[in-house]
Amino acid sequence: MSDVPKRTRRWTVARHAVQAAALALFAVPLLVAGWGLLGLGSGGEEAMATPAGLPFFGSLSSSTVFGIEVLDPFAMLQVAAASKTFALDWLIAALPVLVVYGLVRGRAFCGWVCPVNLLLEIMDAVRRKLGIEVREAPVPRHAKLGIALAVLVLSALFSVPVFEAFSPVSALNKGLLFGAVTGLWVLLAIVLAELFWGHRVWCRALCPLGGFYQALGRVGQVNVRFDREACIHCDACKQACLADPAILDPVLTERDVIVRAGDCMACGSCVDACPTKALAFGLGRNPKPAPAEEPAAETA
């Protein structure tokens, strides 16, 4: 195995570039309008341009693109539950996001856009540097599906969009843009949990937004494909997986040819880690192979 060349980190580099670009995309309108980041103004007492009048302005929760409103679907569901009403305009505003992530892969948001994922990758590196060992799976990864449903139920009960009240995604996104501190304490707790309790426990098992996109993710058309002949069973892909190593088991130990789990972020970490190119991105969802037939019992 020592003669097998290491793969390049092209998908990881591309993903980090997209994550940084996503942060910049929301920051640029504020700067163009003469505003400052972190909620700080700039300039004197002269009237400044309004960022809302620019072609693009907003946050990950709600944005306007050339005057068209675009909403986070999970935030929209919370508002609908909290207000006990539903408007067709809300669905139309959330539809572009649903279509894009539905066609690509739901948790591609988590892997390629979410700023919390980027922060926790940094925490991964810090923990490894410090030699701190944590549990791999202290909470089952499907727990976030129940948490997402609980958020919607609680939003209806308390008439408040519950996750938006403590979202660490907003703490990073809206904090950078507008100086908002909502969710900052949760973000700190997540960082401490990442360092001392469980490996990526928030993204893998606790984030309700991740649970929402996990439910959407099983219909995505961008999937990691598996070449069984090229695999050398080194487990480098499982060690690199940002979502949960268990989602690779159906292709590594069974007969499947693509990673089907809705948890897959399409982040490319496993593709980069594979030294024999046994994993690669592809389009479409191959039919699941039929179970292997048991050999017939010999008759006397």
Salt bridges, closest charged atoms under 4 A:
GLU121 OE2 - ARG15 NH1 2.56
GLU121 OE1 - HIS16 NE2 3.15
ASP124 OD1 - ARG127 NH2 3.22
ASP124 OD1 - HIS199 NE2 3.41
ASP124 OD2 - ARG200 NH1 3.39
GLU136 OE2 - HIS199 ND1 3.08
GLU136 OE2 - ARG204 NH1 2.60
GLU194 OE2 - ARG127 NH1 3.01
ASP249 OD1 - LYS238 NZ 2.72
ASP256 OD2 - ARG260 NE 2.67
ASP263 OD1 - ARG107 NH1 3.02
ASP263 OD2 - ARG141 NH1 2.64
ASP263 OD1 - LYS144 NZ 2.78
